[in-house]
Amino acid sequence: MKKYKIILILVILFASLSIKSITAQDQVVVKFWSHDYAPRETIDRDIIAQFEAENPNITVEYTIGPGDDPLYIQQLQVAIAGGEGPDLFNVLTLGVPELMSSGAVVPVDWELLGYESQEDLTSRYLDGSLGDFMYDGTLYGLPTEVGNYSLI
């Protein structure tokens, strides 16, 4: 039996190189793209509703990509290249290397997530589980789903 592990990740992407300061009264829209998977959509919508309730000045614009994963990855790459990509997205592991090496994504902000260092963050995961999300020693994504596919 041959097993395939596919990890979907959340990669944080900034729309521009400069970040303006945001005050509590500023309205902010965050674009979040996800793949087409009904159980994930239910979870995402619940988390988004809770987040928006706790952060009334932030609206999450949630977009579900096409069910065909290679088509979703292509759509994501085209949007990023055209400067119209989402602020946050998840993608199959197979789409990660090109995004990291192209400079289209920024590293995970471990400090923003409440960790002392990148090493502190990565030590919380099983050995090897973040390897596909590292580029030149820097972490660019975190898993949000794990699935096993088997060929019998």
C-alpha positions in Angstrom: 0.0 0.0 0.0 1.4 3.4 -1.0 0.3 6.3 1.2 0.2 9.9 0.2 0.0 12.7 2.7 -1.4 16.0 1.6 -1.2 18.9 4.0 -3.2 22.0 3.3 -1.6 25.1 4.7 -2.4 28.6 5.6 0.2 31.1 4.2 0.1 34.7 5.2 0.5 37.1 2.3 0.8 40.8 2.5 -0.7 42.8 -0.4 2.0 45.4 -0.3 5.5 46.0 1.0 4.4 48.9 3.2 2.0 48.4 6.0 0.1 51.4 7.2 -0.9 51.7 10.9 -4.4 50.6 11.6 -6.4 52.2 14.4 -9.4 50.6 16.1 -11.9 52.6 14.1 -10.4 51.8 10.7 -12.5 49.3 8.7 -10.3 46.5 7.3 -11.2 43.9 4.7 -9.1 40.7 4.7 -9.4 38.5 1.6 -9.2 34.8 2.5 -9.2 32.1 -0.2 -9.8 28.4 0.5 -10.2 25.3 -1.5 -13.6 23.7 -2.1 -14.1 21.2 0.7 -17.5 21.3 2.5 -16.3 20.2 6.0 -13.5 22.8 5.9 -15.9 25.5 4.8 -18.2 24.9 7.8 -15.2 25.2 10.1 -13.9 28.3 8.4 -17.2 30.1 8.5 -17.6 29.4 12.2 -14.1 30.7 12.9 -14.6 33.7 10.7 -17.9 34.6 12.4 -16.2 34.4 15.8 -13.3 36.4 14.7 -15.5 39.2 13.2 -17.5 39.3 16.3 -14.4 39.9 18.4 -12.9 42.3 15.8 -15.9 44.4 14.6 -13.6 46.7 12.4 -12.4 43.7 10.4 -14.4 41.9 7.7 -13.2 38.7 6.2 -14.1 38.3 2.5 -14.2 34.5 2.2 -13.8 33.0 -1.3 -14.0 29.3 -2.1 -11.8 28.2 -5.0 -12.7 25.6 -7.6 -12.9 22.0 -6.5 -10.1 21.0 -8.8 -6.9 21.6 -6.8 -4.5 22.2 -9.7 -7.0 24.7 -11.1 -7.3 26.4 -7.7 -3.5 26.6 -7.5 -3.3 28.1 -11.0 -6.0 30.6 -10.1 -4.1 31.6 -7.0 -0.8 32.0 -8.8 -2.4 34.1 -11.5 -4.1 36.4 -8.9 -0.9 36.8 -7.0 1.1 37.6 -10.1 -1.5 40.2 -11.1 -1.5 41.9 -7.7 -5.0 40.7 -7.0 -4.3 37.8 -4.7 -5.8 37.2 -1.3 -4.3 38.4 2.0 -4.6 34.8 3.4 -5.0 31.5 1.7 -4.6 27.8 2.1 -3.2 25.6 -0.6 -2.1 22.0 -1.1 1.5 21.3 -0.2 2.3 20.7 -3.9 1.7 24.4 -4.6 4.0 25.7 -1.9 7.6 25.4 -3.3 6.9 27.7 -6.3 5.2 30.3 -4.1 8.0 30.4 -1.6 10.8 30.5 -4.1 9.0 33.2 -6.2 8.9 35.6 -3.3 5.1 35.8 -3.6 4.6 35.0 0.1 6.1 36.3 3.3 7.4 34.2 6.2 5.1 33.2 9.1 5.2 36.0 11.7 6.0 33.8 14.7 6.0 36.8 17.1 2.5 37.8 16.0 1.4 34.2 16.8 2.8 34.6 20.4 6.1 32.6 20.1 9.5 33.6 21.2 11.2 32.5 18.0 10.7 30.5 14.8 12.3 27.6 16.6 9.8 27.9 19.5 7.0 27.7 17.0 8.4 24.8 15.0 9.2 22.8 18.1 5.4 22.6 18.8 5.0 20.4 15.7 6.0 16.8 15.0 9.4 16.4 13.5 9.3 16.7 9.7 5.7 18.0 9.6 6.8 21.5 8.6 9.6 20.6 6.2 7.6 21.4 3.1 6.9 24.9 4.4 10.6 25.8 5.0 12.6 27.7 2.4 16.2 28.8 3.1 15.7 28.0 6.8 12.6 30.2 7.0 9.0 29.0 7.7 6.4 30.2 5.2 3.3 28.2 6.2 1.5 26.2 8.8 -0.8 23.1 8.3 -4.5 23.6 8.8 -5.6 20.1 7.6 -3.9 16.8 7.3 -5.2 13.9 5.2 -4.0 10.5 4.1 -4.7 9.1 0.7 -4.1 5.4 0.1 -3.7 3.3 -3.0 -4.6 -0.3 -2.4 
